[in-house]
Amino acid sequence: MQEREKLVENLIFFIPTIFKKLMKSIPPMDIPKQQFGLLHAVCIREGKTMSCYSEKMQLPKSNISVLADRLIKGGYLIRDTDPEDRRVINLRTTQKGKDLFSTQKNRMKHEMAKSLEDLQEEDILRLNTLIIEMRSILDKLE
């Protein structure tokens, strides 16, 4: 088996395992996961176009538009027109959106920390090092 094939096999196993081991006890969100994904993207990169979020989330712009409409209706996002080009629509979070994002992020952090309690300190250090290395390598793919 070639190294790339081994990597693919490992990733197929690894990605679901992360969710199973670290995310299983996270309480349900107030909004669907895809909507939360867009809210997260907007919180991190405030005021970008829907095309930007579409590219970042690897979803069609039409899907982003539907998700944005639902988040706007829920009071989590607002649409702003670009002052330099009125055809361009940018997304921004409302305070309600920021609050929901912050609350959910804190829940996730708390539950993940609980999941990691059984690990020894040396395992935590090693896992951190490996994740940093993986991020560095995966950043080359963008």
C-alpha positions as CSV (number, residue, x, y, z in Angstrom):
1,M,0.0,0.0,0.0
2,Q,1.4,3.4,-1.0
3,E,1.9,6.0,1.8
4,R,-0.8,8.3,0.4
5,E,-3.3,5.4,0.5
6,K,-2.3,4.6,4.1
7,L,-2.9,8.3,4.9
8,V,-6.3,8.2,3.3
9,E,-7.2,5.1,5.3
10,N,-6.0,6.7,8.5
11,L,-7.9,9.9,7.9
12,I,-11.1,7.9,7.1
13,F,-10.7,6.3,10.6
14,F,-9.3,9.4,12.4
15,I,-11.8,12.1,11.6
16,P,-15.0,10.2,12.8
17,T,-13.0,9.1,15.9
18,I,-12.3,12.7,16.9
19,F,-16.0,13.4,16.8
20,K,-16.9,10.2,18.6
21,K,-14.3,10.7,21.4
22,L,-14.4,14.4,21.9
23,M,-17.8,15.7,20.7
24,K,-20.2,13.0,21.7
25,S,-21.3,14.7,24.9
26,I,-21.7,18.2,23.6
27,P,-25.3,19.3,24.1
28,P,-27.4,20.1,21.1
29,M,-27.2,23.6,19.7
30,D,-30.0,26.1,19.5
31,I,-29.5,26.2,15.7
32,P,-28.6,23.5,13.1
33,K,-24.9,22.6,12.7
34,Q,-24.6,24.1,9.2
35,Q,-26.1,27.4,10.4
36,F,-23.7,27.3,13.3
37,G,-20.8,26.7,10.9
38,L,-21.7,29.9,9.0
39,L,-22.2,31.8,12.2
40,H,-18.7,30.6,13.3
41,A,-17.2,31.7,9.9
42,V,-18.8,35.2,10.1
43,C,-17.7,35.6,13.8
44,I,-14.1,34.8,12.8
45,R,-14.1,36.8,9.5
46,E,-16.6,39.5,10.1
47,G,-18.0,41.6,7.2
48,K,-17.0,39.4,4.2
49,T,-19.1,38.5,1.2
50,M,-21.2,35.4,0.9
51,S,-18.8,34.2,-1.8
52,C,-16.0,34.4,0.7
53,Y,-17.9,32.3,3.2
54,S,-19.0,29.9,0.4
55,E,-15.4,29.3,-0.5
56,K,-14.2,29.0,3.1
57,M,-17.0,26.5,4.0
58,Q,-16.8,24.7,0.6
59,L,-20.5,25.1,0.1
60,P,-22.4,26.5,-2.9
61,K,-23.2,30.2,-2.6
62,S,-26.9,29.3,-2.9
63,N,-26.6,27.1,0.3
64,I,-24.8,30.0,2.1
65,S,-27.6,32.3,1.0
66,V,-30.3,30.0,2.5
67,L,-28.3,29.6,5.8
68,A,-27.7,33.3,6.0
69,D,-31.4,34.0,5.5
70,R,-32.3,31.7,8.4
71,L,-29.7,33.3,10.6
72,I,-30.9,36.8,9.7
73,K,-34.5,35.8,10.4
74,G,-33.3,34.4,13.8
75,G,-31.6,37.7,14.6
76,Y,-28.0,36.2,14.6
77,L,-26.7,37.9,11.4
78,I,-27.3,41.1,9.4
79,R,-26.7,41.9,5.8
80,D,-24.7,45.1,5.0
81,T,-24.3,46.5,1.6
82,D,-20.8,47.6,0.7
83,P,-20.6,51.4,0.7
84,E,-18.2,51.3,-2.3
85,D,-20.3,48.8,-4.4
86,R,-24.0,48.5,-3.4
87,R,-24.2,45.2,-5.3
88,V,-21.9,43.6,-2.8
89,I,-23.5,42.1,0.3
90,N,-21.5,41.5,3.4
91,L,-22.5,39.5,6.5
92,R,-22.0,40.7,10.1
93,T,-23.0,39.1,13.4
94,T,-25.5,40.7,15.8
95,Q,-24.9,40.7,19.5
96,K,-27.4,37.8,19.7
97,G,-25.2,35.9,17.2
98,K,-22.0,36.7,19.1
99,D,-23.6,35.6,22.3
100,L,-24.8,32.3,20.8
101,F,-21.4,31.7,19.3
102,S,-19.6,32.4,22.6
103,T,-22.0,30.2,24.6
104,Q,-21.7,27.3,22.2
105,K,-17.9,27.6,22.0
106,N,-17.6,27.6,25.8
107,R,-19.9,24.5,26.0
108,M,-17.7,22.7,23.4
109,K,-14.5,23.6,25.2
110,H,-15.9,22.4,28.5
111,E,-17.2,19.1,27.2
112,M,-13.9,18.5,25.3
113,A,-11.9,19.3,28.4
114,K,-14.0,16.7,30.3
115,S,-13.4,14.1,27.6
116,L,-9.6,14.7,27.9
117,E,-9.5,14.4,31.7
118,D,-8.4,10.7,31.6
119,L,-5.3,11.5,29.6
120,Q,-1.9,11.9,31.4
121,E,-0.1,15.2,31.0
122,E,2.5,13.7,28.7
123,D,-0.3,12.5,26.4
124,I,-1.8,16.0,26.4
125,L,1.6,17.5,25.5
126,R,2.2,15.0,22.7
127,L,-1.3,15.4,21.3
128,N,-0.9,19.2,21.2
129,T,2.4,18.8,19.4
130,L,0.9,16.4,16.9
131,I,-2.1,18.6,16.2
132,I,0.1,21.7,15.7
133,E,2.2,19.6,13.2
134,M,-0.9,18.4,11.4
135,R,-2.3,22.0,11.2
136,S,1.0,23.1,9.7
137,I,1.0,20.4,7.1
138,L,-2.7,20.8,6.2
139,D,-2.3,24.6,5.8
140,K,-0.2,23.7,2.8
141,L,-3.3,22.3,1.1
142,E,-5.1,25.6,0.9
